[in-house]
């Protein structure tokens, strides 16, 4: 059991992913894609936190939104690699991390259902 969203490993991992995305895109001149990717990355941990604080069914709903943000970021990552904004290695790093976070979000959602 956790006391606060700060205790959740998935939230910690999502925060680190957002930092990684910001650092990776720091010098990108594709401002539109950069902003979109940064927003999606920040949205993952933000939705986990907001849902946790709301609790109940809202938590489950916000975890689904966070999974959607992870998929959005993964899609943008594929596009960014194809247009040369990031390298293929960077794309793989972000894609793998978003997949891992999505799996953790599914697991957390399941554990919430079991507690109901």
Buried (B, 14 or more C-beta within 10 A) or exposed (E): EEEEBEEBEBBBBBBEBBEBBBEBBEEBEBEEBBEBBBBBBBBBBBBBBBBBEEEEEEBBBBBBBBBBBBBBBBBBBEBBBEEEBBEEEBBEBBBEBBEBBBEBBEEBBEEBEEEE
